[in-house]
Amino acid sequence: MIRPLLVTLVAAAAFGGVASAQTVPGQGPIDVSSDNFELIDNEDRAVYTGDVNVTRGDTRLRADRIDIFFVRDANGSFSSFERFEASGDVFYVTPSEIARGNNGIYDLVNDQITLTGDVVLTQGCNVSTGERLVANLNGGSARLTGGEGAGEDRRVRSVFFDTPDSTPEERRDCPPPTIPGDGPRPFPE
């Protein structure tokens, strides 16, 4: 039996690039593009590799590899996405912030993103670094922690350029960090 997810993903791949979309109520479609795609049906997992970009509304998850885990309904058909596991130059980009880490998990069930390994969070000119970032996307809260060990490089560090008492001369234009890859690709017509 060919399952509906396989048909959807294979049909998308036939257009000359891997792309798929799922509508999440109230948040719009999830659009995934990459250089390569593999479906591991018996594990309820799809693997995207090569400049992977996942966009949803005005947010973006970018990595070298993203494994997408999905859920089936009682009939065994594709029901929804559960989580995305990202590795290799992982970036989570919103209109106001960019977070980078070595690995990431985007939990769609709990609307939470976790980045680990050399985490850098930028907001304008302000920069924070640590080893683990857990952000509740629904509630707007985030926690950045350092790694285990006593070294200064394992501690959380923040540098703030734009403070409430900054003068206009002290504020500066900051270009956003460079995100590797080509960025989201247009959907083939």
N, C-alpha and C positions, 0 to 999 in steps of 0.2 A: 504494500500500500504506500503510495506517495503521499506524504503528509503535507498539509497546506503551507507550512513554513518553507519547506524545500521548494515547492512550486513557486512561491513568492520570490525567494532568494535566487533561484535558478533563472527565473524570468527576468529579474533585475540584472543579473550577470550577463544575460544575453544582449543587453543594450550596449555593451562595450565598457564595462567597468562595474564594480560591485557597488550596489546601492540598495538600501531597503528603508522602508519607513513604517512606523507604527504610530497610530494616533493615541496620545495619552489624554484622557479627558481634562479639558480646561488648560492644557499646556501645549497643544499642537503636536504635529508629527515629530518622530525621531528619525533623522536622516543620517544614514551611515554610508561613508564612502571609503574605499581603500584600494590598494593595488591588487590584493589577493584575498580570496575567500575560501574557507573550508567549513562544511557542515559536518558535525559529529552528532548525528541524529540520536544514537543510542545514549548519549550523555546530555541531551537537550542543550547543546552548546554550538554556537557558531563562532569561528575564529577568523578575524580580519587582521591582515598584516600589511605593512608597507604604507606609511603616511596615512594612518587611519584618522578620520575625522567624524565625530558624532555631533550633530547639531540638533538643538531643540529650542525653538524660539530664538532668543538672543544669547544663548549660552552654547559653549562648544567644549567638547572633550577631545583632545588630540593625543595620540601616542603612536609608537612604532607597532604595537600589537594590542588588540582589544579582543578578549573573549567575552561573548555575550551569552548569558545563561537565560533560558526562557522556561516558561511554565506551560504545561498542557492542561486542558480541561478534562472532564470525566470521559470524554470520547477519544482522548489521545491527540486531539488537535491543538495546534498552537493557540495559546490563550494570551500571554503577555510576556514582556521582558521582566526578569527578576533583578539582575545586576550585570554590570559591565566590570571586568577586571582588566586593567590597563597596565602596560609595562613599556619601558624605554621612552625617555623624554616625554613624560606625561604632563600635559597642561590642561587646566580647567580655566576657561576664559569666560568672564561676564563683562557687561559694558563698563563696570567700574573697577574690576579686580582681575589679576592674573595670578594663578597659583601653579607652581611647578613642583614635581617630585619624580622619584625614580619609578614608583609604582602607585597605582590608584585603584580604588574600588568605588564605583558609583552604584549605590544601593537604591534602586528605583522604588522598592516597596516602602522604605522608610525615608525616602527623599534625602539621602545623606551621601556626602562624598568624603572619602578618606584618602589622603596622599601620604606616602611614607618615603623616607630616604632623601636627604638633602633638600628639604622643602624650602621654597622661597615664595613668599606671598608679597605681591606688590599692589599698591593702591595709589595711583598718581606717582609721586616721588617717594612715598613712604614704603619702606621695605622691612619685612620680618622674616627671620629664618629659624628653622628648627628641624626636627626629625620626623614629626607626625602632625598632620593637620586633619581634624575631624570637623566638618561643617554640616550643620543641619540646615538644609536649603529651604525648608518650609518655615522654620522658626527664626531664621536669620542669625543663629548663633554659631560660633566657631571656637575651637580650642587648638592651640598650637603648643606642642610640647617638645622638649629636648630629648636627646638620647640618654641611655644609661652610661654612666661614667662621670668623672670629675672634671674633664677638660673643658675649657671655655668653648671649644667648637661643638660641644654636646649641649650647650645651653641655648635657650631661646634668646634671640637678639632682635631688637627693633630699632630702626633709625627713622625718626620723623622729621621731615623737612617742612611740611605744611602743618603748623600748629595754630591754634586759635589766635595767638598773639603775634603771628608772623606778619611782617610788613610785606607789601607787594614786591619790594626789591628782594626780599629773602625767599620768596616763592619763585619757582622756576618751572619752565615747561619741561616735562619729562617724557621722552619717547617710551612707548611700551616695550617690554622685553621682546627680543626676537623669538618667535615661535618657529621651530624647524618645519620643513615640509612645504608643500604647495598650498595648503589650506583647503577648505571644503571645495569640492569640485561641483560644477553645475550638473544638475540631473540631465541625462541625455534626452533629447527630444525625439 
